[in-house]
Amino acid sequence: MDTRRKVLIGALVLHRLENDPDLQVAGGLARWLKFELPRFLVRDADKELFADLLAKPPAFANTHQGDMER
């Protein structure tokens, strides 16, 4: 059951990133993931799985680094 929950939440996150026209949701989510994923992923193979997401520029031009540390 735990694996299924992880897969479903991951599917929701990826769906929002790819399809949500509301930049407040998808843009903020992409910005948060770009900040958190490099610290969370420890295996090189896992990092490679998200290379496309991590390579994308931030969704907002006026991103403040301090906002991510809250």
QUIWOTA-V209088 format. One line per field, one symbol per residue. ss: DSSP state (H for helix, E for strand, C for the rest). phi: phi as a letter, one per 20 degrees, with the letter a starting at -180 (. if undefined). burial: b if it has 16 or more other C-alpha atoms within 10 Angstrom, else e. Layout:
ss: ???
phi: ???
burial: ???
This chain:
ss: CHHHHHHHHHHHHHHHHHHCCCHHHHHHHHHHHHHHHHHHCCCHHHHHHCHHHHHCCCCCCCCCHHHHCC
phi: .ffffffffffffffffeceffffeffffffffffegfeeedegfffffdgfffeffgfdfdedgfffef
burial: eeeeeeeeeeeeebebbeeeeeeeebbbbbbebbbeeeeeeeeeeebeeeeebbeeebeeeeeeeeeeee
